[in-house]
Amino acid sequence: MTKTILIADDEQDIRDMLAYNLTREGFAVETAANGKEALEKIEQTPMALVILDIMMPEMDGFEACRAIRANPKTAHTPVLFLTARAGEVDQIVSLELGADDYVQKPVSPRILVARVKSLLRRFDRSEQAPTSQNEKIISPGVKIDRSSYKVFVNDKETFFPRKEFELLYFLAAHPGRIYKRETLLDEVWGRDTFVVERTVDVHIFKVREKLGDYGKRIETVKGVGYRYILE
């Protein structure tokens, strides 16, 4: 089945250029001129991946990404930010909001297409991963179900965006083992995604917050990284 990619950018030339190159690679493409229009398109058509510019009228890319992640129907859709804004702050904000990758303009179509394909391969591998005995991780008060991407805290379903879920699942699937931040970036975000280590800290904070009293199971090993303790 042909995968559909949404490009949201307020510059017509960029939308046309990216759409042309992605279509040549066999993708179906939808376009939007702002975040509000992008959300409307997503409601109409399931997207395999969304490319968002940050600076757009009516609704910017940050707001659109936040809305995508808050909607259970689109929460796990890969999101790639494409922006002319430089700086680590924007990168951190993008990833904190749940984006999966960040590409700065100007970018060659070849590089952009490569990053899109890489993201889709990672998500395909994640979706097609074989079921194992560790598909469900159950400990007092917390149940993590990999097959449905659901987390239950005290038997109440608690929503976790994809990256937060994958980070929690990875740590819980290897209890007691200490992981450095760079290792968690490689395992959860992917080796070909350019993100900063602080992204891990931000996601750990959010995961702990959602686990409530059980958040203490994720221990910080000072100067090293994190580990999950099963109780």
N, C-alpha and C positions, 0 to 999 in steps of 0.2 A: 504494500500500500504506500502511495506517495505521501511523504511527510510534508506538512504545511508549516511554514515559518512566517511569523508576523514581524514586520519591520516597522517600528514607530519612530519617526524622525520628522522634524518640521521642515527639513530641507528637501525639496522635491528631487534635486539632482542626486542626493545621497540615496534616497529611497529607490530611484530608478536604477542607479548603478549597482546597488546591492541586490535588488530584485533580479536584474539581468544576470548577474553572476551566479546567484543561487539557483535560478531557473535552469541555467546551463548545466548545473550539477544534478539536475533531476528533482529538485524540490518544487513544491507548489508554494506560492508566495502571496501573502496578504500585506497591505500597507496601511499605515495610519499616520496622520499629521500631528497628533498629540496623544497624551495619555488617556484622555477620555474616550477618544475614538478607538484607541487600542483595546480598552476594556470592552467596548461594544462589540468589536470584531471577535474578541476571545469568547464572548457569550454566544456568538453565532456559530463559530467554527472551532473545534478542538485544535489546539496548536501543539506541534511537537517541540517548538522552541520559540521564545520571544526575544527580539533584539530591541532594546530601549535606548533612545537618546535621553540624556538627563535634562537638558534645557529645552523644554517644549512649552508652548502656550496652553492655557486652560488647565492642564494637569501635567506636571513634569514627570520624569521617569522615576524619581524616588517615590512619589505618590502612587503611580501606577504599579510599581513593583510591590509596594506595601499592600495594595488592594489584591493583587494576584496571589500573594502569599496568605492573605487572610481568608480567601475563598477556598473551602475544601476541595472544590472541583478543579481548581487550577494551582493549588498550593505546591504541587510537585512538578509543575512545568518548568523546564530549564529556562533561566533568564540570563541574557548577556547584555551588559551595558556597553554602549558605544557612545563616546563623548569626547568633546574637544577640551573639556576641563581637565587640567593636569593636577597632580598632587596626591599624596598618600591619604589625605583626609577624605577626598571623594571616593577613593578606592575602598577605604574602610567602611564608610557609610553605605556604599553600594552592597558590600558583602554582608554587613550587619543586617540589612533589610532582606537578605536572602537571595541576592544575585549569585549566580554560579561562576561568572567570569566577567572580566572588565577589559575592554579594549579601547585604547585612546586613539582619537583621530589625529592626523590623517592615517588611515590604515589601508594597506593594499588589499584589493578584493581577494587575492590569493591567500593572504594571511587570515582574513576574516572567515573565508570559507573553511580553511583548515581548522580554525578554532571551533566553528559551528559543528563540523563533522566530529571533532574530538569530544565535544560535549555530548553529542547524541550517542556516540559509541559508549561513553561512560554510563549514560542513563540506560541504554539498552542492556548493557552487561548487568547493571543493578536490577533491572526489571526481570531479566531472564535467569538470574542466579538460581541454581537448583535449591530446592527445599532441603534443609538438614535438620538434625535433631536440635540444633540451636536456633531454629526459626523463631521459637518463642522462648524468651528468657523471663522466668518467673522468680521473683523473690518477695519476701514479705512486703506487702503494700504496693508493689510495682510489677506490672506485667508489660513486656515489650513484645509486640507481635510483628515480626519482619514481613510476613506474608501480606499483611494489610496496612502496614505503616501506621499502626495504632499503638498508643501508650495509654495504659490504665493506671491511675494513681488512686489507691484505696477504692478500686473497682469503678472509678469514674473516668470516662475517656477524657484525656487531656490532649489538646491539639498541639502537635509539633510540626513546624515546617520541615521540609525534607532534610536540609543540612543539619538541623538540630537533632532530628531523629537519627540520622546516620551516625552522627557523632556519639550520641548516647548508646546506640546499638553496638557500635564498634567497641567502645570501652567496656560495656557490660558483657559483651561476648568474650572478652579476655580479662576476667576479673583478677585483680591483684597485680597485673602487669603494668609497669610504668611506661608511658609513651611521651616522648618529646613532642613539642609543638610541631616541629617540622615533619615528624613522622605522621602526626594526625592530619596535617595539611595534605600530605601525599596520599594517605589512605582514604580520606573523606572528600577532599576537594579535587584530588588528582594531581599527578606530577607535572602535567602540562598547563596547570592553571596558576596564574601569577597573582598570588595573594600574600598578605603580610601575616606574621605570626600572631599579631594582636587579634586577628580575626578569630583565632581559636579561643582566646580568653573571653571575648565578647559572647561567643556561642556557649561556652561553658557556663558563664553567668546566667544566660537565659535558660539553659537546661536545668540548672540547679533551682532557679526560681520556680519553674513549672513543676518540679518534683516536690516542692515544699519541704517538709521535714526530712524527706529522703534525699534531698540535694546534697547532704553531707556525705553520701556514699561516693561522690566524686571528690577525691582528695587531691589537693595540690601538693606536689612534692617540690619543695622550694629549690629553684635553680635547675630543675630537671624537666618536670612536666606534670601529667595527670595520670591517675589510676582510679578504677572503679572497684569498690569493695562490696561484695555480696554479703548481706546480713541474714 
